[in-house]
């Protein structure tokens, strides 16, 4: 019988051989960029050439209706980002000063910020290493009389244990808000995530399953909450023509930049541009420091909605590819001793990225670099924060997130530009890195 180390060596040898096939060395797969198409770029260009259609128009309402229908809810409202959608949900629910909102770590600083901007306090709970989702037993112990809501994150597109989470919310009479920024298309017991809680929010930022460069959506089946979200959306400012133009240009640039045969050359040039690069980033300097930026509450533009709607219409093909890539990673890595995800029963993940644990993250990233860019969501309990304490996090309070997920997790690309030869090269790199 072969030992696990022998299996690992054999798999690495086969993967390495596959990764060196003709043409393999010329490809370098980016983490993002695989959700857009040339037609999306032409659509963006068409709006750039007709500026009167950039900000407002019929694409917004069509996109919101199609998004809500896809998730399986009655109402959808678009915003400039998922963080603004979450903030709007919290405000409409009446959450404010003196209230507490439960949220898992690791998460992103902008999630903590959205809670803090209402005047409420985020209360952090640890994650489960197998699913990367919220540890519900830890969460139960952190509920107090001030707890008003639970934000349930479906990390990397792995659905959380929704039955248990809903029971917890009912028992303590708190609102369940689904964080679906990673999980468009994921399902639990045959029903799409985002349709279980009082409300849910999604992101269509450039690293997510579909990309409008920046953007978010709040969805709900609650008619009263929907009316409040509609009023909140109406109170938000329009994006500027300048910012919308830069978002559309960035969508086109990223489509070209992340083409696998060009990426190894263009990424270096793009990174060299540094602060001279005029394209907008997803997180402002104020946000990473836990402060509120100016013009935080903004709507999505009509032009961005048009690009999102195109991608939404071909989403099933996008998701089918991601599931195939994830199954290939799982089959190749699991028997080699690499720790792979363990979704809960009845969960059907739609992986925005495929997470695995490695012994040495830096070595794995460096070994894979000639073939692919490995993601490092999450390098901190509050991703991108200068200091997690800026988001109200107390060091040592969530040991699994701090010691395991934030130190040993890498995430692999699953988008439509990932081919079998790329999977083999990435697997080889993971196994060779130890």
C-alpha positions in Angstrom: 0.0 0.0 0.0 1.3 3.5 -0.9 1.9 6.0 1.9 0.4 9.4 1.8 3.8 10.9 1.1 4.3 8.5 -1.9 0.9 9.5 -3.2 1.7 13.2 -2.9 5.0 12.6 -4.8 3.4 10.7 -7.6 0.6 13.2 -8.0 3.2 16.0 -8.0 5.2 14.3 -10.7 2.2 13.7 -12.9 1.0 17.3 -12.4 4.4 18.7 -13.1 4.6 16.7 -16.3 1.2 17.9 -17.3 2.1 21.5 -16.5 5.1 21.5 -18.8 3.2 20.5 -21.9 3.7 22.7 -25.0 2.2 26.1 -24.3 1.9 25.5 -20.6 4.9 27.6 -19.6 3.5 30.6 -21.6 0.4 30.8 -19.5 0.0 32.6 -16.2 -3.5 32.6 -14.7 -4.7 35.6 -12.8 -7.0 35.4 -9.8 -9.6 37.5 -11.5 -10.8 38.6 -15.0 -12.4 35.4 -16.1 -16.0 36.5 -15.7 -15.9 39.2 -18.4 -16.0 38.7 -22.2 -15.0 40.7 -25.2 -18.7 41.6 -25.7 -18.8 43.0 -22.2 -15.8 45.2 -23.1 -17.6 46.4 -26.3 -20.7 47.1 -24.2 -18.6 49.2 -21.8 -17.0 51.0 -24.8 -20.5 51.7 -26.2 -21.5 53.5 -23.0 -18.2 55.4 -22.9 -19.0 56.7 -26.4 -22.6 57.8 -25.3 -22.0 59.6 -21.9 -25.7 60.6 -21.6 -26.5 56.9 -20.8 -23.7 56.4 -18.3 -25.5 57.2 -15.0 -29.2 56.6 -15.3 -31.2 54.4 -17.7 -33.3 51.2 -18.1 -30.4 48.8 -17.5 -30.6 49.5 -13.8 -34.1 48.3 -13.3 -33.6 45.3 -15.6 -30.5 44.3 -13.8 -32.1 44.6 -10.3 -35.1 42.5 -11.4 -33.0 39.8 -13.1 -30.7 39.6 -10.1 -33.6 39.2 -7.6 -35.2 36.6 -9.8 -32.0 34.6 -10.0 -31.6 34.6 -6.2 -35.2 33.7 -5.8 -36.5 36.8 -4.0 -39.0 39.5 -4.9 -36.8 42.6 -4.4 -33.3 43.8 -5.4 -31.7 47.2 -5.0 -28.3 48.0 -6.5 -25.6 50.2 -4.9 -22.0 51.2 -5.5 -20.7 48.3 -3.4 -21.8 45.4 -1.3 -20.7 47.4 1.8 -23.2 50.1 1.0 -25.9 47.5 0.5 -25.1 46.1 3.9 -25.1 49.5 5.5 -28.5 50.2 4.0 -29.9 47.0 5.3 -28.7 47.7 8.8 -30.1 51.3 8.7 -33.5 50.2 7.5 -33.6 47.5 10.2 -33.2 50.3 12.7 -29.8 49.2 14.0 -27.8 52.0 15.6 -26.0 53.3 18.6 -25.9 50.8 21.5 -26.7 47.8 19.3 -24.5 44.8 18.6 -24.1 42.9 15.3 -22.5 39.5 15.2 -20.1 38.9 12.4 -17.4 36.2 11.7 -13.8 36.6 11.2 -12.0 36.5 8.9 -14.0 39.0 7.0 -13.2 42.3 5.3 -12.7 45.6 7.1 -15.5 47.1 5.0 -18.0 44.8 6.6 -17.0 45.9 10.1 -17.0 49.5 8.9 -20.6 49.2 7.6 -21.7 48.1 11.1 -19.7 50.8 12.9 -20.9 53.6 10.6 -24.5 52.9 11.9 -23.2 53.5 15.5 -23.5 49.8 16.3 -20.7 47.6 17.5 -19.4 44.5 15.6 -19.1 41.5 17.9 -16.7 39.0 16.3 -17.1 35.2 16.4 -14.6 32.6 15.3 -14.8 30.4 12.2 -14.9 26.7 11.6 -11.7 25.4 9.9 -13.5 22.9 7.7 -16.0 25.3 6.1 -14.2 28.7 6.7 -17.7 29.8 7.9 -19.1 31.0 11.2 -18.7 28.7 14.2 -22.3 28.8 15.5 -21.5 27.5 19.0 -19.0 30.3 19.6 -21.5 32.7 18.1 -24.2 31.6 20.6 -22.0 32.4 23.5 -21.5 35.9 22.3 -25.2 36.9 22.0 -26.3 39.5 24.5 -29.5 41.5 25.1 -28.0 44.1 22.8 -27.5 41.8 19.9 -29.8 42.8 17.0 -28.5 41.0 14.0 -26.3 38.1 12.8 -24.3 38.5 9.5 -23.8 35.0 8.1 -20.9 34.9 5.6 -20.9 32.1 3.0 -17.1 32.2 2.7 -15.5 31.5 -0.7 -19.0 30.4 -1.9 -19.4 27.6 0.6 -22.9 27.9 2.1 -23.1 28.1 5.9 -25.2 25.8 7.9 -28.4 27.7 7.3 -30.8 25.5 9.2 -28.8 25.9 12.4 -28.2 29.6 11.8 -31.9 30.2 11.3 -32.7 28.3 14.4 -30.2 30.4 16.3 -31.7 33.7 15.0 -35.3 32.6 15.8 -34.3 31.4 19.3 -32.8 34.8 20.2 -35.1 36.9 18.1 -32.4 38.5 16.0 -32.3 39.3 12.3 -30.3 37.0 10.0 -28.5 38.9 7.2 -26.7 36.7 4.6 -23.3 37.9 3.4 -23.2 36.5 -0.1 -20.4 38.6 -1.6 -18.5 35.3 -2.4 -21.5 33.1 -3.1 -23.6 34.1 -6.1 -25.1 30.9 -7.3 -24.4 28.8 -4.3 -27.3 26.7 -2.9 -28.4 25.0 0.3 -31.0 22.2 0.0 -31.7 23.2 -3.6 -32.4 26.9 -2.8 -30.0 29.7 -3.6 -28.3 31.5 -0.8 -29.5 35.0 -0.3 -33.1 33.8 -0.1 -33.0 32.5 3.5 -32.4 35.5 5.8 -34.3 38.7 6.5 -32.1 40.2 3.8 -28.8 39.5 1.9 -26.1 41.5 0.2 -23.9 40.6 -2.8 -20.8 42.1 -4.4 -19.9 42.5 -8.0 -16.5 44.0 -7.4 -13.8 42.9 -9.8 -12.7 39.9 -7.7 -16.1 38.3 -7.5 -18.2 35.8 -9.5 -19.4 38.5 -11.9 -17.7 41.9 -12.3 -19.1 45.4 -12.7 -15.6 46.6 -11.4 -17.4 47.9 -8.3 -21.0 47.2 -7.3 -23.4 45.6 -4.8 -26.9 44.4 -4.4 -29.3 44.2 -1.4 -32.1 41.6 -1.8 -35.1 40.6 0.3 -38.5 39.0 0.4 -39.7 41.3 3.1 -42.0 43.9 1.5 -41.6 46.4 4.4 -37.8 46.1 4.4 -37.9 46.5 0.6 -39.8 49.8 0.9 -37.1 51.1 3.3 -34.3 50.0 1.0 -36.0 51.7 -1.9 -36.1 55.0 0.1 -32.4 54.5 1.2 -31.4 53.9 -2.4 -33.2 57.1 -3.5 -31.3 59.0 -0.8 -27.9 57.9 -2.1 -26.0 60.0 -4.5 -25.3 59.2 -8.2 -21.8 58.1 -9.1 -19.9 60.8 -11.0 -19.4 60.6 -14.7 -15.7 60.6 -14.1 -15.7 57.7 -11.7 -18.1 55.6 -13.8 -15.9 56.2 -16.8 -12.8 55.0 -14.9 -14.7 51.9 -13.7 -15.6 51.0 -17.3 -12.1 51.6 -18.5 -10.8 49.4 -15.7 -13.2 46.6 -16.7 -11.7 46.7 -20.2 -8.1 47.0 -19.0 -8.5 44.0 -16.6 -10.0 41.9 -19.3 -6.9 42.4 -21.4 -4.5 42.4 -18.4 -5.7 39.0 -17.2 -5.5 37.1 -20.5 -3.3 34.2 -19.5 -0.8 34.5 -22.4 -0.3 38.2 -21.6 -0.6 38.3 -17.9 3.0 37.3 -17.1 4.1 40.4 -18.9 1.3 42.9 -18.4 1.0 42.3 -14.6 4.6 43.4 -14.0 4.0 46.6 -16.1 0.7 47.3 -14.2 2.3 46.9 -10.8 5.3 49.1 -11.8 2.8 51.9 -12.5 2.0 51.9 -8.8 0.4 55.1 -7.6 0.7 56.6 -11.0 -2.1 54.2 -12.1 -5.3 56.4 -12.5 -7.7 53.5 -12.2 -9.8 53.4 -9.0 -9.1 50.8 -6.3 -11.8 48.9 -4.4 -11.0 50.2 -0.9 -10.2 53.8 0.0 -7.4 54.8 2.4 -10.0 55.9 4.9 -11.8 52.6 4.9 -8.7 50.5 5.6 -8.1 52.7 8.6 -11.7 52.2 9.8 -12.8 55.7 8.9 -15.8 56.7 6.8 -15.0 58.1 3.4 -16.7 61.0 1.7 -19.5 60.1 -0.7 -19.9 56.6 0.9 -23.6 56.2 0.0 -23.8 55.9 -3.7 -25.9 54.1 -6.3 -24.7 51.9 -9.1 -24.5 53.4 -12.6 -26.6 52.4 -15.5 -23.5 51.5 -17.6 -22.2 49.2 -14.9 -25.6 47.6 -14.5 -25.6 46.8 -18.3 -22.3 44.9 -18.0 -23.6 43.1 -14.9 -26.8 42.1 -16.7 -24.8 40.6 -19.6 -22.8 38.4 -17.2 -25.8 37.5 -15.2 -27.4 36.0 -18.4 -24.5 33.6 -18.8 -24.0 33.0 -15.2 -24.9 29.3 -15.3 -22.0 28.5 -17.6 -19.7 30.5 -15.4 -20.7 28.6 -12.3 -20.6 25.2 -14.1 -16.9 25.9 -15.0 -16.1 27.0 -11.4 -17.6 23.8 -10.1 -15.6 21.7 -12.5 -12.4 23.4 -11.6 -13.2 23.0 -7.9 -13.9 19.3 -8.4 -10.6 18.9 -10.2 -8.7 20.6 -7.4 -10.5 18.5 -4.8 -9.8 15.2 -6.6 -6.1 15.9 -7.1 -5.3 17.4 -3.7 -7.4 15.5 -1.2 -5.6 12.2 -1.5 -2.3 13.9 -1.2 -2.8 15.1 2.3 -3.7 18.7 1.4 -6.5 20.1 3.5 -9.5 20.9 1.3 -12.9 22.4 2.1 -15.6 20.3 3.9 -18.9 21.9 2.9 -21.8 21.1 5.3 -24.5 18.6 4.3 -27.0 19.7 1.7 -24.6 22.5 0.5 -23.8 23.1 -3.2 -20.9 25.6 -3.3 -20.2 27.9 -6.2 -16.6 28.7 -5.5 -15.5 32.2 -6.2 -12.1 30.8 -5.2 -11.1 27.4 -4.0 -9.5 27.5 -0.5 -6.8 25.1 0.7 -4.5 25.0 3.7 -0.8 24.8 3.1 2.2 24.5 5.5 4.0 27.6 4.3 1.9 30.2 2.4 4.8 32.2 1.1 6.5 29.2 -0.4 3.2 28.0 -2.0 2.6 31.5 -3.6 6.2 31.7 -4.8 6.3 28.2 -6.2 3.0 28.7 -8.1 3.9 32.2 -9.4 5.2 31.2 -12.8 1.9 29.5 -13.5 -0.8 31.3 -11.5 -1.4 34.0 -9.0 -2.6 32.4 -5.8 -5.0 34.4 -3.6 -4.3 35.1 0.0 -7.8 36.0 1.3 -7.4 36.2 4.3 -4.0 37.5 5.6 -5.7 39.1 8.6 -8.9 38.6 10.6 -10.0 41.9 9.0 -8.7 41.9 5.4 -7.0 45.1 4.3 -7.3 46.7 7.7 -4.1 48.6 8.7 -4.8 47.3 12.2 -7.8 45.0 13.1 -8.3 47.1 16.3 -9.5 49.9 13.9 -12.5 47.7 13.3 -13.0 47.0 17.0 -11.4 43.6 16.9 -9.7 42.3 20.1 -6.6 40.3 19.5 -6.8 36.7 20.7 -10.6 36.6 20.7 -10.9 34.3 17.7 -7.9 31.9 17.7 -8.9 29.7 14.7 -9.2 32.7 12.4 -5.9 34.2 13.7 -3.7 31.2 13.8 -5.1 29.0 11.0 -7.1 30.8 8.3 -5.0 34.0 8.4 -1.7 32.2 8.3 -2.1 29.0 6.2 -4.9 29.6 3.8 -4.4 30.1 0.0 -7.2 30.3 -2.5 -7.0 29.1 -6.1 -8.6 30.7 -9.2 -11.7 29.0 -10.5 -12.9 31.4 -13.2 -13.5 30.5 -16.9 -9.9 31.2 -18.0 -8.6 28.3 -15.9 -7.9 25.3 -18.0 -6.9 21.7 -17.2 -3.2 22.5 -17.9 -3.5 25.4 -15.3 -5.0 23.1 -12.7 -2.2 20.6 -13.2 0.5 23.3 -12.9 -1.2 24.8 -9.7 -1.6 21.4 -8.1 2.1 20.6 -8.8 3.2 23.9 -7.2 1.0 23.3 -4.1 2.4 19.7 -3.7 6.0 20.8 -4.3 5.8 23.6 -1.8 5.3 21.0 1.0 
